[in-house]
Amino acid sequence: IDKPSDAYRVLVIGDSIADQERWVRSLEANLGEKMPGQTVQVMNGGVPGYDTCSELRVFEETGVKIEPDLVLLQFCLLIL
């Protein structure tokens, strides 16, 4: 995916919580308001059931290629 010269690109990697588009789109809108003059692109790499090892593979195989300026790793702490 070509990156425009004025783009600030964020990659969100995580599990089913990241896969829910609502907060990811909200992040894009909020960053867009805070960064006038730049095109903010938030790309969602969330996949239900993924763990940190799977998320690392996503980053290594795909994430690097999209040239993110920021990578957010979302994880869910499970307390039993």
C-alpha positions as CSV (number, residue, x, y, z in Angstrom):
1,I,0.0,0.0,0.0
2,D,1.6,3.2,-1.1
3,K,2.0,5.8,1.6
4,P,1.2,9.4,0.7
5,S,3.9,11.9,1.6
6,D,1.6,13.7,4.0
7,A,0.4,10.5,5.7
8,Y,0.9,9.6,9.4
9,R,0.2,5.9,9.4
10,V,-0.7,3.9,12.6
11,L,-0.9,0.1,12.6
12,V,-3.0,-1.5,15.3
13,I,-2.2,-5.1,16.0
14,G,-4.1,-7.2,18.5
15,D,-6.8,-9.8,19.1
16,S,-10.6,-9.5,19.0
17,I,-10.6,-6.3,20.9
18,A,-8.5,-4.6,18.1
19,D,-10.6,-6.3,15.5
20,Q,-13.6,-4.3,16.6
21,E,-13.5,-1.3,14.2
22,R,-15.3,1.2,16.5
23,W,-12.4,2.2,18.7
24,V,-9.9,2.0,15.8
25,R,-12.0,4.4,13.7
26,S,-12.4,6.7,16.7
27,L,-8.6,6.8,17.1
28,E,-8.3,7.8,13.5
29,A,-10.8,10.6,13.8
30,N,-9.2,11.9,17.1
31,L,-5.7,11.8,15.7
32,G,-6.9,13.6,12.5
33,E,-8.3,16.4,14.6
34,K,-5.0,16.7,16.6
35,M,-2.8,16.6,13.4
36,P,-4.2,19.1,11.0
37,G,-2.5,19.2,7.6
38,Q,-1.7,15.5,7.8
39,T,-3.6,12.5,6.5
40,V,-4.0,10.1,9.4
41,Q,-4.4,6.5,8.4
42,V,-5.1,3.9,11.1
43,M,-4.9,0.4,9.8
44,N,-6.4,-2.4,11.8
45,G,-4.4,-5.7,12.1
46,G,-6.6,-7.2,14.8
47,V,-7.6,-10.8,14.5
48,P,-9.8,-12.7,17.0
49,G,-7.8,-15.4,18.8
50,Y,-4.4,-14.0,18.1
51,D,-1.7,-14.0,20.7
52,T,1.5,-11.9,21.0
53,C,3.4,-14.4,18.9
54,S,0.8,-14.3,16.1
55,E,0.8,-10.5,16.3
56,L,4.6,-10.4,15.9
57,R,4.3,-12.5,12.7
58,V,1.7,-10.1,11.3
59,F,4.1,-7.3,11.9
60,E,7.1,-9.0,10.4
61,E,5.2,-10.3,7.3
62,T,2.9,-7.4,6.6
63,G,3.2,-4.6,9.1
64,V,6.7,-3.5,8.0
65,K,5.6,-3.3,4.4
66,I,3.0,-0.7,5.1
67,E,5.6,1.6,6.6
68,P,3.8,2.6,9.9
69,D,4.9,5.7,11.8
70,L,3.5,4.1,15.0
71,V,2.5,0.6,15.9
72,L,0.0,0.0,18.7
73,L,-0.1,-3.5,20.2
74,Q,-3.4,-4.2,21.9
75,F,-3.6,-7.1,24.3
76,C,-6.2,-8.4,26.7
77,L,-5.0,-9.3,30.2
78,L,-6.9,-12.4,31.3
79,I,-7.2,-12.7,35.1
80,L,-8.5,-15.9,36.4
